[in-house]
Amino acid sequence: MTDFTRSFDVVINAPLHDVFEYCRDPHHLFEGWRELEVTDVVLTPEGVGTKAHIVGRFVKGMMVEQIEREYTEFVPDERIVSKAHAHVRFAGRTKEVANGPIFTWLFEDLDGSTKLTFVILEEDLGWWQTLVESVSVVVMAKTMHTMLAAIKTGVESQSSAA
């Protein structure tokens, strides 16, 4: 079994605390990922335990993921870690995803701007899953950069409105 990690980052022209507060809400974290619909968000004051139901439609709707994503680690102005519990329906069959990906958002101050890094960790992948992940990384990179760009736009538009 192999672990597979990918990371993507963006610099946002806003103070670190503003970026972190914007990202507390899972709606904001996933708004640029067009295949996902975030619903049923429950925000907790302490961050840990924040939950969101996410529906992902891929391969022109032939594959549907039902995801429950929960913040498992929350360090203000530093990082948010979330784990997924998911079921995937493809070709009329539904399967539970044993080890959903762990998403980590890292926040770093850059003299008034903020570097936001998004890390995806997939643990204990079989050889065929590792092969699929290796091939899909190029396609996923475009989606992840679009997602980060949407966060950047959202934060910067809020900052300029304030």
Rosetta constraint file for C-alpha pairs under 8 A:
AtomPair CA 1 CA 123 HARMONIC 7.98 0.50
AtomPair CA 1 CA 124 HARMONIC 4.65 0.50
AtomPair CA 1 CA 125 HARMONIC 5.18 0.50
AtomPair CA 1 CA 126 HARMONIC 5.15 0.50
AtomPair CA 1 CA 127 HARMONIC 7.05 0.50
AtomPair CA 2 CA 123 HARMONIC 6.57 0.50
AtomPair CA 2 CA 124 HARMONIC 4.98 0.50
AtomPair CA 2 CA 125 HARMONIC 5.01 0.50
AtomPair CA 2 CA 126 HARMONIC 6.57 0.50
AtomPair CA 2 CA 127 HARMONIC 7.50 0.50
AtomPair CA 2 CA 130 HARMONIC 7.16 0.50
AtomPair CA 3 CA 121 HARMONIC 7.05 0.50
AtomPair CA 3 CA 122 HARMONIC 5.63 0.50
AtomPair CA 3 CA 123 HARMONIC 4.38 0.50
AtomPair CA 3 CA 124 HARMONIC 5.41 0.50
AtomPair CA 3 CA 125 HARMONIC 6.07 0.50
AtomPair CA 4 CA 121 HARMONIC 5.85 0.50
AtomPair CA 4 CA 122 HARMONIC 5.15 0.50
AtomPair CA 4 CA 123 HARMONIC 6.49 0.50
AtomPair CA 4 CA 125 HARMONIC 7.50 0.50
AtomPair CA 4 CA 130 HARMONIC 7.07 0.50
AtomPair CA 4 CA 133 HARMONIC 7.71 0.50
AtomPair CA 5 CA 119 HARMONIC 7.00 0.50
AtomPair CA 5 CA 120 HARMONIC 5.55 0.50
AtomPair CA 5 CA 121 HARMONIC 4.57 0.50
AtomPair CA 5 CA 122 HARMONIC 6.38 0.50
AtomPair CA 6 CA 119 HARMONIC 5.74 0.50
AtomPair CA 6 CA 120 HARMONIC 5.26 0.50
AtomPair CA 6 CA 121 HARMONIC 6.79 0.50
AtomPair CA 7 CA 117 HARMONIC 6.76 0.50
AtomPair CA 7 CA 118 HARMONIC 5.50 0.50
AtomPair CA 7 CA 119 HARMONIC 4.26 0.50
AtomPair CA 7 CA 120 HARMONIC 6.24 0.50
AtomPair CA 8 CA 117 HARMONIC 5.63 0.50
AtomPair CA 8 CA 118 HARMONIC 5.21 0.50
AtomPair CA 8 CA 119 HARMONIC 6.55 0.50
AtomPair CA 8 CA 141 HARMONIC 7.68 0.50
AtomPair CA 8 CA 144 HARMONIC 6.95 0.50
AtomPair CA 8 CA 145 HARMONIC 6.99 0.50
AtomPair CA 9 CA 115 HARMONIC 6.82 0.50
AtomPair CA 9 CA 116 HARMONIC 5.46 0.50
AtomPair CA 9 CA 117 HARMONIC 4.13 0.50
AtomPair CA 9 CA 118 HARMONIC 6.01 0.50
AtomPair CA 9 CA 145 HARMONIC 7.74 0.50
AtomPair CA 9 CA 148 HARMONIC 7.25 0.50
AtomPair CA 10 CA 115 HARMONIC 5.76 0.50
AtomPair CA 10 CA 116 HARMONIC 5.44 0.50
AtomPair CA 10 CA 117 HARMONIC 6.62 0.50
AtomPair CA 10 CA 148 HARMONIC 6.43 0.50
AtomPair CA 10 CA 149 HARMONIC 7.40 0.50
AtomPair CA 10 CA 152 HARMONIC 7.56 0.50
AtomPair CA 11 CA 113 HARMONIC 6.86 0.50
AtomPair CA 11 CA 114 HARMONIC 5.58 0.50
AtomPair CA 11 CA 115 HARMONIC 4.41 0.50
AtomPair CA 11 CA 116 HARMONIC 6.24 0.50
AtomPair CA 11 CA 152 HARMONIC 7.66 0.50
AtomPair CA 12 CA 19 HARMONIC 7.76 0.50
AtomPair CA 12 CA 113 HARMONIC 5.73 0.50
AtomPair CA 12 CA 114 HARMONIC 5.14 0.50
AtomPair CA 12 CA 115 HARMONIC 6.26 0.50
AtomPair CA 12 CA 116 HARMONIC 7.29 0.50
AtomPair CA 12 CA 152 HARMONIC 5.40 0.50
AtomPair CA 12 CA 155 HARMONIC 7.63 0.50
AtomPair CA 12 CA 156 HARMONIC 7.11 0.50
AtomPair CA 13 CA 112 HARMONIC 7.40 0.50
AtomPair CA 13 CA 113 HARMONIC 4.65 0.50
AtomPair CA 13 CA 114 HARMONIC 6.54 0.50
AtomPair CA 13 CA 152 HARMONIC 7.82 0.50
AtomPair CA 13 CA 156 HARMONIC 6.34 0.50
AtomPair CA 14 CA 18 HARMONIC 6.58 0.50
AtomPair CA 14 CA 19 HARMONIC 6.62 0.50
AtomPair CA 14 CA 112 HARMONIC 6.42 0.50
AtomPair CA 14 CA 113 HARMONIC 4.89 0.50
AtomPair CA 14 CA 114 HARMONIC 6.25 0.50
AtomPair CA 14 CA 155 HARMONIC 7.11 0.50
AtomPair CA 14 CA 156 HARMONIC 6.29 0.50
AtomPair CA 14 CA 159 HARMONIC 6.66 0.50
AtomPair CA 15 CA 19 HARMONIC 6.48 0.50
AtomPair CA 15 CA 109 HARMONIC 7.35 0.50
AtomPair CA 15 CA 112 HARMONIC 5.06 0.50
AtomPair CA 15 CA 113 HARMONIC 5.27 0.50
AtomPair CA 15 CA 114 HARMONIC 6.08 0.50
AtomPair CA 16 CA 20 HARMONIC 6.18 0.50
AtomPair CA 16 CA 77 HARMONIC 6.43 0.50
AtomPair CA 16 CA 107 HARMONIC 6.84 0.50
AtomPair CA 16 CA 108 HARMONIC 6.83 0.50
AtomPair CA 16 CA 109 HARMONIC 5.53 0.50
AtomPair CA 16 CA 112 HARMONIC 7.19 0.50
AtomPair CA 16 CA 113 HARMONIC 6.63 0.50
AtomPair CA 16 CA 114 HARMONIC 5.12 0.50
AtomPair CA 17 CA 21 HARMONIC 6.09 0.50
AtomPair CA 17 CA 77 HARMONIC 5.64 0.50
AtomPair CA 18 CA 22 HARMONIC 6.18 0.50
AtomPair CA 18 CA 155 HARMONIC 7.39 0.50
AtomPair CA 18 CA 159 HARMONIC 7.89 0.50
AtomPair CA 19 CA 23 HARMONIC 6.29 0.50
AtomPair CA 19 CA 107 HARMONIC 7.99 0.50
AtomPair CA 19 CA 114 HARMONIC 7.18 0.50
AtomPair CA 19 CA 155 HARMONIC 6.21 0.50
AtomPair CA 20 CA 24 HARMONIC 6.44 0.50
AtomPair CA 20 CA 76 HARMONIC 7.18 0.50
AtomPair CA 20 CA 77 HARMONIC 5.51 0.50
AtomPair CA 20 CA 78 HARMONIC 7.81 0.50
AtomPair CA 20 CA 107 HARMONIC 7.04 0.50
AtomPair CA 21 CA 25 HARMONIC 7.89 0.50
AtomPair CA 22 CA 28 HARMONIC 6.91 0.50
AtomPair CA 22 CA 155 HARMONIC 6.56 0.50
AtomPair CA 23 CA 28 HARMONIC 5.99 0.50
AtomPair CA 23 CA 29 HARMONIC 5.77 0.50
AtomPair CA 23 CA 151 HARMONIC 7.92 0.50
AtomPair CA 24 CA 28 HARMONIC 7.93 0.50
AtomPair CA 24 CA 43 HARMONIC 8.00 0.50
AtomPair CA 24 CA 47 HARMONIC 7.26 0.50
AtomPair CA 25 CA 29 HARMONIC 6.80 0.50
AtomPair CA 25 CA 41 HARMONIC 7.96 0.50
AtomPair CA 25 CA 43 HARMONIC 7.14 0.50
AtomPair CA 26 CA 30 HARMONIC 6.37 0.50
AtomPair CA 26 CA 38 HARMONIC 7.40 0.50
AtomPair CA 26 CA 41 HARMONIC 7.16 0.50
AtomPair CA 26 CA 51 HARMONIC 7.94 0.50
AtomPair CA 26 CA 52 HARMONIC 6.62 0.50
AtomPair CA 27 CA 31 HARMONIC 5.92 0.50
AtomPair CA 27 CA 38 HARMONIC 5.91 0.50
AtomPair CA 27 CA 39 HARMONIC 7.89 0.50
AtomPair CA 27 CA 41 HARMONIC 7.75 0.50
AtomPair CA 28 CA 151 HARMONIC 6.44 0.50
AtomPair CA 28 CA 154 HARMONIC 7.76 0.50
AtomPair CA 29 CA 147 HARMONIC 7.45 0.50
AtomPair CA 29 CA 148 HARMONIC 7.98 0.50
AtomPair CA 29 CA 151 HARMONIC 6.51 0.50
AtomPair CA 30 CA 36 HARMONIC 7.15 0.50
AtomPair CA 30 CA 38 HARMONIC 7.39 0.50
AtomPair CA 30 CA 147 HARMONIC 6.34 0.50
AtomPair CA 31 CA 36 HARMONIC 7.89 0.50
AtomPair CA 31 CA 147 HARMONIC 6.60 0.50
AtomPair CA 31 CA 150 HARMONIC 6.58 0.50
AtomPair CA 31 CA 151 HARMONIC 7.48 0.50
AtomPair CA 32 CA 143 HARMONIC 7.90 0.50
AtomPair CA 32 CA 146 HARMONIC 5.70 0.50
AtomPair CA 32 CA 147 HARMONIC 3.88 0.50
AtomPair CA 32 CA 148 HARMONIC 7.10 0.50
AtomPair CA 32 CA 149 HARMONIC 7.29 0.50
AtomPair CA 32 CA 150 HARMONIC 4.99 0.50
AtomPair CA 32 CA 151 HARMONIC 7.32 0.50
AtomPair CA 33 CA 143 HARMONIC 6.26 0.50
AtomPair CA 33 CA 144 HARMONIC 7.30 0.50
AtomPair CA 33 CA 146 HARMONIC 6.92 0.50
AtomPair CA 33 CA 147 HARMONIC 5.20 0.50
AtomPair CA 35 CA 56 HARMONIC 5.42 0.50
AtomPair CA 35 CA 57 HARMONIC 5.34 0.50
AtomPair CA 35 CA 58 HARMONIC 6.46 0.50
AtomPair CA 36 CA 54 HARMONIC 6.42 0.50
AtomPair CA 36 CA 55 HARMONIC 5.58 0.50
AtomPair CA 36 CA 56 HARMONIC 4.40 0.50
AtomPair CA 36 CA 57 HARMONIC 6.61 0.50
AtomPair CA 37 CA 54 HARMONIC 5.52 0.50
AtomPair CA 37 CA 55 HARMONIC 5.20 0.50
AtomPair CA 37 CA 56 HARMONIC 6.48 0.50
AtomPair CA 38 CA 52 HARMONIC 6.58 0.50
AtomPair CA 38 CA 53 HARMONIC 5.92 0.50
AtomPair CA 38 CA 54 HARMONIC 4.52 0.50
AtomPair CA 38 CA 55 HARMONIC 6.65 0.50
AtomPair CA 39 CA 52 HARMONIC 6.23 0.50
AtomPair CA 39 CA 53 HARMONIC 5.23 0.50
AtomPair CA 39 CA 54 HARMONIC 6.10 0.50
AtomPair CA 40 CA 51 HARMONIC 7.87 0.50
AtomPair CA 40 CA 52 HARMONIC 5.63 0.50
AtomPair CA 40 CA 53 HARMONIC 5.52 0.50
AtomPair CA 41 CA 50 HARMONIC 7.46 0.50
AtomPair CA 41 CA 51 HARMONIC 5.62 0.50
AtomPair CA 41 CA 52 HARMONIC 4.30 0.50
AtomPair CA 41 CA 53 HARMONIC 6.65 0.50
AtomPair CA 42 CA 50 HARMONIC 5.53 0.50
AtomPair CA 42 CA 51 HARMONIC 5.18 0.50
AtomPair CA 42 CA 52 HARMONIC 6.42 0.50
AtomPair CA 43 CA 47 HARMONIC 6.91 0.50
AtomPair CA 43 CA 49 HARMONIC 7.67 0.50
AtomPair CA 43 CA 50 HARMONIC 4.63 0.50
AtomPair CA 43 CA 51 HARMONIC 6.66 0.50
AtomPair CA 44 CA 48 HARMONIC 6.82 0.50
AtomPair CA 44 CA 49 HARMONIC 6.29 0.50
AtomPair CA 44 CA 50 HARMONIC 5.18 0.50
AtomPair CA 46 CA 74 HARMONIC 7.72 0.50
AtomPair CA 47 CA 71 HARMONIC 6.79 0.50
AtomPair CA 47 CA 73 HARMONIC 7.81 0.50
AtomPair CA 47 CA 74 HARMONIC 5.66 0.50
AtomPair CA 48 CA 70 HARMONIC 7.72 0.50
AtomPair CA 48 CA 71 HARMONIC 5.08 0.50
AtomPair CA 48 CA 72 HARMONIC 5.29 0.50
AtomPair CA 48 CA 73 HARMONIC 5.73 0.50
AtomPair CA 48 CA 74 HARMONIC 5.64 0.50
AtomPair CA 49 CA 70 HARMONIC 5.87 0.50
AtomPair CA 49 CA 71 HARMONIC 5.34 0.50
AtomPair CA 49 CA 72 HARMONIC 6.31 0.50
AtomPair CA 50 CA 70 HARMONIC 5.62 0.50
AtomPair CA 50 CA 71 HARMONIC 5.30 0.50
AtomPair CA 51 CA 68 HARMONIC 6.97 0.50
AtomPair CA 51 CA 69 HARMONIC 5.66 0.50
AtomPair CA 51 CA 70 HARMONIC 4.42 0.50
AtomPair CA 51 CA 71 HARMONIC 6.55 0.50
AtomPair CA 52 CA 68 HARMONIC 5.87 0.50
AtomPair CA 52 CA 69 HARMONIC 5.39 0.50
AtomPair CA 52 CA 70 HARMONIC 6.63 0.50
AtomPair CA 53 CA 66 HARMONIC 7.39 0.50
AtomPair CA 53 CA 67 HARMONIC 5.75 0.50
AtomPair CA 53 CA 68 HARMONIC 4.74 0.50
AtomPair CA 53 CA 69 HARMONIC 6.47 0.50
AtomPair CA 54 CA 65 HARMONIC 7.92 0.50
AtomPair CA 54 CA 66 HARMONIC 6.10 0.50
AtomPair CA 54 CA 67 HARMONIC 4.96 0.50
AtomPair CA 54 CA 68 HARMONIC 6.31 0.50
AtomPair CA 54 CA 69 HARMONIC 7.37 0.50
AtomPair CA 55 CA 64 HARMONIC 7.03 0.50
AtomPair CA 55 CA 65 HARMONIC 5.65 0.50
AtomPair CA 55 CA 66 HARMONIC 4.91 0.50
AtomPair CA 55 CA 67 HARMONIC 6.17 0.50
AtomPair CA 56 CA 64 HARMONIC 5.60 0.50
AtomPair CA 56 CA 65 HARMONIC 4.90 0.50
AtomPair CA 56 CA 66 HARMONIC 6.67 0.50
AtomPair CA 56 CA 67 HARMONIC 7.77 0.50
AtomPair CA 57 CA 61 HARMONIC 4.91 0.50
AtomPair CA 57 CA 62 HARMONIC 7.38 0.50
AtomPair CA 57 CA 63 HARMONIC 5.96 0.50
AtomPair CA 57 CA 64 HARMONIC 4.69 0.50
AtomPair CA 57 CA 65 HARMONIC 6.55 0.50
AtomPair CA 58 CA 62 HARMONIC 6.44 0.50
AtomPair CA 58 CA 63 HARMONIC 5.15 0.50
AtomPair CA 58 CA 64 HARMONIC 6.30 0.50
AtomPair CA 59 CA 63 HARMONIC 5.95 0.50
AtomPair CA 62 CA 90 HARMONIC 6.05 0.50
AtomPair CA 62 CA 91 HARMONIC 6.80 0.50
AtomPair CA 63 CA 88 HARMONIC 6.90 0.50
AtomPair CA 63 CA 89 HARMONIC 5.61 0.50
AtomPair CA 63 CA 90 HARMONIC 4.58 0.50
AtomPair CA 63 CA 91 HARMONIC 7.37 0.50
AtomPair CA 64 CA 88 HARMONIC 5.69 0.50
AtomPair CA 64 CA 89 HARMONIC 5.15 0.50
AtomPair CA 64 CA 90 HARMONIC 6.65 0.50
AtomPair CA 65 CA 86 HARMONIC 6.59 0.50
AtomPair CA 65 CA 87 HARMONIC 5.67 0.50
AtomPair CA 65 CA 88 HARMONIC 4.40 0.50
AtomPair CA 65 CA 89 HARMONIC 6.36 0.50
AtomPair CA 66 CA 86 HARMONIC 5.50 0.50
AtomPair CA 66 CA 87 HARMONIC 5.26 0.50
AtomPair CA 66 CA 88 HARMONIC 6.43 0.50
AtomPair CA 67 CA 84 HARMONIC 6.28 0.50
AtomPair CA 67 CA 85 HARMONIC 5.72 0.50
AtomPair CA 67 CA 86 HARMONIC 4.33 0.50
AtomPair CA 67 CA 87 HARMONIC 6.62 0.50
AtomPair CA 68 CA 84 HARMONIC 5.61 0.50
AtomPair CA 68 CA 85 HARMONIC 5.18 0.50
AtomPair CA 68 CA 86 HARMONIC 6.26 0.50
AtomPair CA 69 CA 82 HARMONIC 6.30 0.50
AtomPair CA 69 CA 83 HARMONIC 5.60 0.50
AtomPair CA 69 CA 84 HARMONIC 4.41 0.50
AtomPair CA 69 CA 85 HARMONIC 6.46 0.50
AtomPair CA 70 CA 82 HARMONIC 5.17 0.50
AtomPair CA 70 CA 83 HARMONIC 5.55 0.50
AtomPair CA 70 CA 84 HARMONIC 6.56 0.50
AtomPair CA 71 CA 80 HARMONIC 6.77 0.50
AtomPair CA 71 CA 81 HARMONIC 5.62 0.50
AtomPair CA 71 CA 82 HARMONIC 4.14 0.50
AtomPair CA 71 CA 83 HARMONIC 6.63 0.50
AtomPair CA 72 CA 80 HARMONIC 7.83 0.50
AtomPair CA 72 CA 81 HARMONIC 5.71 0.50
AtomPair CA 72 CA 82 HARMONIC 5.31 0.50
AtomPair CA 72 CA 83 HARMONIC 6.70 0.50
AtomPair CA 73 CA 79 HARMONIC 7.64 0.50
AtomPair CA 73 CA 80 HARMONIC 5.74 0.50
AtomPair CA 73 CA 81 HARMONIC 4.90 0.50
AtomPair CA 73 CA 82 HARMONIC 6.90 0.50
AtomPair CA 74 CA 79 HARMONIC 6.03 0.50
AtomPair CA 74 CA 80 HARMONIC 4.70 0.50
AtomPair CA 74 CA 81 HARMONIC 6.47 0.50
AtomPair CA 75 CA 79 HARMONIC 5.25 0.50
AtomPair CA 75 CA 80 HARMONIC 6.45 0.50
AtomPair CA 77 CA 107 HARMONIC 6.23 0.50
AtomPair CA 77 CA 108 HARMONIC 7.94 0.50
AtomPair CA 78 CA 106 HARMONIC 5.90 0.50
AtomPair CA 78 CA 107 HARMONIC 4.97 0.50
AtomPair CA 78 CA 108 HARMONIC 6.87 0.50
AtomPair CA 79 CA 104 HARMONIC 6.89 0.50
AtomPair CA 79 CA 105 HARMONIC 5.44 0.50
AtomPair CA 79 CA 106 HARMONIC 4.55 0.50
AtomPair CA 79 CA 107 HARMONIC 5.96 0.50
AtomPair CA 80 CA 104 HARMONIC 5.69 0.50
AtomPair CA 80 CA 105 HARMONIC 5.20 0.50
AtomPair CA 80 CA 106 HARMONIC 6.83 0.50
AtomPair CA 81 CA 102 HARMONIC 7.08 0.50
AtomPair CA 81 CA 103 HARMONIC 5.70 0.50
AtomPair CA 81 CA 104 HARMONIC 4.37 0.50
AtomPair CA 81 CA 105 HARMONIC 6.46 0.50
AtomPair CA 82 CA 102 HARMONIC 5.81 0.50
AtomPair CA 82 CA 103 HARMONIC 5.26 0.50
AtomPair CA 82 CA 104 HARMONIC 6.47 0.50
AtomPair CA 83 CA 100 HARMONIC 6.78 0.50
AtomPair CA 83 CA 101 HARMONIC 6.52 0.50
AtomPair CA 83 CA 102 HARMONIC 4.78 0.50
AtomPair CA 83 CA 103 HARMONIC 6.52 0.50
AtomPair CA 84 CA 99 HARMONIC 7.87 0.50
AtomPair CA 84 CA 100 HARMONIC 4.96 0.50
AtomPair CA 84 CA 101 HARMONIC 6.24 0.50
AtomPair CA 84 CA 102 HARMONIC 6.75 0.50
AtomPair CA 85 CA 97 HARMONIC 6.97 0.50
AtomPair CA 85 CA 98 HARMONIC 7.89 0.50
AtomPair CA 85 CA 99 HARMONIC 7.69 0.50
AtomPair CA 85 CA 100 HARMONIC 5.90 0.50
AtomPair CA 86 CA 96 HARMONIC 5.98 0.50
AtomPair CA 86 CA 97 HARMONIC 5.33 0.50
AtomPair CA 86 CA 98 HARMONIC 8.00 0.50
AtomPair CA 86 CA 100 HARMONIC 6.53 0.50
AtomPair CA 87 CA 94 HARMONIC 6.54 0.50
AtomPair CA 87 CA 95 HARMONIC 5.48 0.50
AtomPair CA 87 CA 96 HARMONIC 4.30 0.50
AtomPair CA 87 CA 97 HARMONIC 5.65 0.50
AtomPair CA 88 CA 94 HARMONIC 5.44 0.50
AtomPair CA 88 CA 95 HARMONIC 5.31 0.50
AtomPair CA 88 CA 96 HARMONIC 6.34 0.50
AtomPair CA 88 CA 97 HARMONIC 6.99 0.50
AtomPair CA 89 CA 93 HARMONIC 5.35 0.50
AtomPair CA 89 CA 94 HARMONIC 4.18 0.50
AtomPair CA 89 CA 95 HARMONIC 6.46 0.50
AtomPair CA 90 CA 94 HARMONIC 6.52 0.50
AtomPair CA 99 CA 122 HARMONIC 7.28 0.50
AtomPair CA 99 CA 123 HARMONIC 6.59 0.50
AtomPair CA 99 CA 124 HARMONIC 7.52 0.50
AtomPair CA 100 CA 122 HARMONIC 6.94 0.50
AtomPair CA 101 CA 120 HARMONIC 6.42 0.50
AtomPair CA 101 CA 121 HARMONIC 5.57 0.50
AtomPair CA 101 CA 122 HARMONIC 4.70 0.50
AtomPair CA 101 CA 123 HARMONIC 7.24 0.50
AtomPair CA 102 CA 120 HARMONIC 5.84 0.50
AtomPair CA 102 CA 121 HARMONIC 5.10 0.50
AtomPair CA 102 CA 122 HARMONIC 6.45 0.50
AtomPair CA 103 CA 118 HARMONIC 7.11 0.50
AtomPair CA 103 CA 119 HARMONIC 5.79 0.50
AtomPair CA 103 CA 120 HARMONIC 4.87 0.50
AtomPair CA 103 CA 121 HARMONIC 6.53 0.50
AtomPair CA 104 CA 117 HARMONIC 7.99 0.50
AtomPair CA 104 CA 118 HARMONIC 5.81 0.50
AtomPair CA 104 CA 119 HARMONIC 5.05 0.50
AtomPair CA 104 CA 120 HARMONIC 6.57 0.50
AtomPair CA 105 CA 116 HARMONIC 6.77 0.50
AtomPair CA 105 CA 117 HARMONIC 5.63 0.50
AtomPair CA 105 CA 118 HARMONIC 4.68 0.50
AtomPair CA 105 CA 119 HARMONIC 6.40 0.50
AtomPair CA 106 CA 115 HARMONIC 7.96 0.50
AtomPair CA 106 CA 116 HARMONIC 5.71 0.50
AtomPair CA 106 CA 117 HARMONIC 5.01 0.50
AtomPair CA 106 CA 118 HARMONIC 6.50 0.50
AtomPair CA 106 CA 119 HARMONIC 7.97 0.50
AtomPair CA 107 CA 114 HARMONIC 6.64 0.50
AtomPair CA 107 CA 115 HARMONIC 5.90 0.50
AtomPair CA 107 CA 116 HARMONIC 4.94 0.50
AtomPair CA 107 CA 117 HARMONIC 6.64 0.50
AtomPair CA 108 CA 114 HARMONIC 5.54 0.50
AtomPair CA 108 CA 115 HARMONIC 5.04 0.50
AtomPair CA 108 CA 116 HARMONIC 6.59 0.50
AtomPair CA 109 CA 113 HARMONIC 6.15 0.50
AtomPair CA 109 CA 114 HARMONIC 4.79 0.50
AtomPair CA 109 CA 115 HARMONIC 6.45 0.50
AtomPair CA 110 CA 114 HARMONIC 5.37 0.50
AtomPair CA 110 CA 115 HARMONIC 6.66 0.50
AtomPair CA 125 CA 129 HARMONIC 5.56 0.50
AtomPair CA 125 CA 130 HARMONIC 5.90 0.50
AtomPair CA 126 CA 130 HARMONIC 6.22 0.50
AtomPair CA 127 CA 131 HARMONIC 6.28 0.50
AtomPair CA 128 CA 132 HARMONIC 6.27 0.50
AtomPair CA 129 CA 133 HARMONIC 6.09 0.50
AtomPair CA 130 CA 134 HARMONIC 6.08 0.50
AtomPair CA 131 CA 135 HARMONIC 6.33 0.50
AtomPair CA 132 CA 136 HARMONIC 6.05 0.50
AtomPair CA 133 CA 137 HARMONIC 5.95 0.50
AtomPair CA 136 CA 140 HARMONIC 6.05 0.50
AtomPair CA 137 CA 141 HARMONIC 5.93 0.50
AtomPair CA 138 CA 142 HARMONIC 6.93 0.50
AtomPair CA 139 CA 143 HARMONIC 6.92 0.50
AtomPair CA 140 CA 144 HARMONIC 6.08 0.50
AtomPair CA 141 CA 145 HARMONIC 6.10 0.50
AtomPair CA 142 CA 146 HARMONIC 6.20 0.50
AtomPair CA 143 CA 147 HARMONIC 6.17 0.50
AtomPair CA 144 CA 148 HARMONIC 6.20 0.50
AtomPair CA 145 CA 149 HARMONIC 6.03 0.50
AtomPair CA 146 CA 150 HARMONIC 6.26 0.50
AtomPair CA 147 CA 151 HARMONIC 6.50 0.50
AtomPair CA 148 CA 152 HARMONIC 6.19 0.50
AtomPair CA 149 CA 153 HARMONIC 6.13 0.50
AtomPair CA 150 CA 154 HARMONIC 6.04 0.50
AtomPair CA 151 CA 155 HARMONIC 6.09 0.50
AtomPair CA 152 CA 156 HARMONIC 5.97 0.50
AtomPair CA 153 CA 157 HARMONIC 5.89 0.50
AtomPair CA 154 CA 158 HARMONIC 6.28 0.50
AtomPair CA 155 CA 159 HARMONIC 6.15 0.50
AtomPair CA 156 CA 160 HARMONIC 6.12 0.50
AtomPair CA 157 CA 161 HARMONIC 6.16 0.50
AtomPair CA 158 CA 162 HARMONIC 6.32 0.50
